[in-house]
Amino acid sequence: MFRRILTITIINTFLSFGLTFGVHAQDQQIWDEELNRYLTVQEMGQEDVYLTPEDAAKLMFPESDSIRSEVITINEDEKRLIEDRIGWHFPETTFECFIGQTNGKVDGWAFIQNTIGKHKPMTYMVGVDPEGEVTNVEILVYRESRGSEVRKKRFNYQYQGKTPYDPIRINRDIINISGATMSVRSMSAGVKRALVLVEELYLKPSGKGNAINTASRSDKGFFESLLGF
């Protein structure tokens, strides 16, 4: 009798756990309109790492004799100004910037950007020269199951030479990639933000780059700046 009761209890426990797990699993599913199905577990866990921040910075400044990084913090007024200029809101108030120099002269700036693609954020670096023009874009981490073509030079060369005053929008000055519209839109938004950040923080006389609210990378971890802490 005791063994029968114990067996029934165990079965009920597993059934209860299975139902609970099924509910949680269903809650976490993501529907893909283009694929017309839920993403698989493998697709949801997709993460392709292509470059470290340091390796990407070397590609941004191949001829610089030194590269340093700093984390710069903006206040609410500055954040609002940048949002007004780029046309969208973002949660971050800290950004990591790599600076290339030769003989003490700045060759350019490269901001790490994290913007949402279709479902998850992608991490990339945008290089900007002292004239305020894009020099290069490199994907560091791509987390979607589709759309990784945005890392190819045959696509992202389009950003080279862009300034904060260019539209940097699909069907205006950026040619889209079929099946990767959200990733293209996301990267274009991040490129625009990087350009405005450089202009507001470094190129304008009132820019705050290297001021008291900046910190070296050793003072603040990469993931802290990545998450905007």
N, C-alpha and C positions, 0 to 999 in steps of 0.2 A: 504493500500500500504506500509506504513511504517512498519507495523507488518510483512508483507511478506518479505520485504527486511531484517529485523532483523532476522527472522527465517532462511533465506538462509545463512546469515552471520554466525550465530551460528553453523549451520550444517557444513559449510565449515571449520570453525575453528576446530571443533571436528575431521573432516576427516583429516585435515592437521596434527593435533596433533597425531592422531592414526597412520598415515603413518610414521611420524618422530619417534614416540615411537617404532614402529615395526622395523625400520631400526636400532635404537640403541640397541634394544633387540637382534636382529640378530647378530649385531657386537660383543655382549658380550657372545654369545653362545660358548661353548667349545665342540668340537667333541671328543668322546672317541672311540678309535680304537677297543678296546676289546669288548665294549658294542655295537659297531656299531650304535651309536646314539648320539645326543647331550645330555649333562648332563641336568638334570632338575634344576629348580631354587633351590629346596631343597638341591640337591646334591652339587650345586655350593656354597651354604651357609653353608655347613657342617662344624662344629667345635666342637669337643669333648675335653673338658678340664678334664684331669685326676689328675693332680698334680700342686700345686703352686711350684715355684722355691724353697721356704723354705722347703716344705714337701719333695720334691725330694732330697734336700741336706741331710735331716735327714736319708733317705734311703741309701744315699751314705756313710755316716759316722755314723753308728748306735752306735758306741762305743766311739766316740770322745766326749771330755768334753766341746768343744767349736767349733762353726762353724761361720766363717766370710766370707764376700764376697768382691770382689774388681773388678773394671772394668779396664782392661788393654788395652792400645793402642799400636799398632805396626806401625812402619813407612813403607814407600814404599819398602825399601831394605829388611826389615824383612818379609814383606808380600810376596815379590817375592821369597824369600828363602823358605818360607813355601809352596807356590804354586808349586815351583819346586819339593819339596819333596813329596807332595801328588798327583801331576799330574793333578790338575785342578785349575781354577781361581775362586776367590770369591770377592764380593764387600766390605765385612766388614773390618774395621780397628780397631774396638773395640770389646772386648769380655768380658762377665761376667764370673768370676770364683769363685766358693765357695771352701773354704779351711778348712779342718777338722784338729783340733789339740788336742793333749792330753798332759798335763803337758808341754806345750810350744813346743812340737815336732809335726811336720807336719805328719798327717796320710795319706793325699792325696789331690788331687785337682779334682774338678768337673766342667767342662765347659758346659755352655748352648750352644747348637748348633741349628741353623735354616737352614735346607736345603730343596730344592724343591723336593717333592715326584713326583707324576705324573703331577699334575696341580698346587698344592699349597704347601707352606712351612709347614713342621712339626717341632715342637719344642721339644727338648729332652735334657737330661743331660747325660754326659759321665764321669764316675768316673775313675781316674787313681791313682795308688799307687806310693810310692817313688821309686819303682823299674821300673816305666815306663810301667806298665801293666794295662789293663782295669780291673776294679773291678765290674762295674755295668753300666747298661744303662736303663734309665727310660724315657718313653714318658710323656711330660707335656701336649702338645696340638696336636691333630691330626685333620687335616682339609680336608681329602679326604673322599669320600663316600665308598671307598674300600681299603683294605690293612692294616687295623688296627691291623692285627695279629702280626705286628712287635713289638707291645708292650708286647706280651706274653713272659713269661720266657722260654717257650719251644723253642722259636726262638732266642731271644737275649742273651741267655746264651752262644751262640757261640762266642760272642765277649770277654767274660771273659778270661783274660790271654793274650790277643793280645798285641803286641808291635808295635812301629812305623815301624818295619822291617818285619812285616808280610804283605802278600798281601792284606788281608781283602777285598776280591772280590768274587763275585758270581762264583760258579763252581771251585773255587780254595781252599778257606778255609772257605767259608760261603755257607750254603745250602739255596737255594732260597725258596720263598713261591709262589706257583702257584697263579697267579692273582694279585700279589703284587710286581712284579719285580722292578718297579721304586722306590717304597718305600724302598725295601731292598737295592737297589743300593745307594739310597740317604743316608740312615742311615749308610751304610758301609763307604761312603765318609766322613760323619761327624765324625764318630768314629776315622777314620784315622787322620783327621785334629785335633781333640782334643788331640790325642796322640802326634802329632808333636808339637802342641802348648805347651803342658806340658814340653816336652823335651827341646824345644828351649827357653822357657821363665822361666822355673823353675829349671830344672835338670842340664842344662849346667852351668858351672861357670860364663859364660857371660850373663846368663839369666837375664831378667829385671823385674821379678816378685818382687813386693813390692818397686819398684824404683819410681822415680819422676813422671813417666807417668802413674801411677795407681791412681785410685780414689776409695773411698769407695762407696758402693751402695747408701748411702744417698746423695752423691754428684752428682750422675747421675741416672736418672730414669731407671727403668727396660725396658720400651718400647724404650727409647733412645738407650740403648745398643742392644736391640733386632733388631732394624732397622739399626744399624751401624752408628748412628749420632755421 
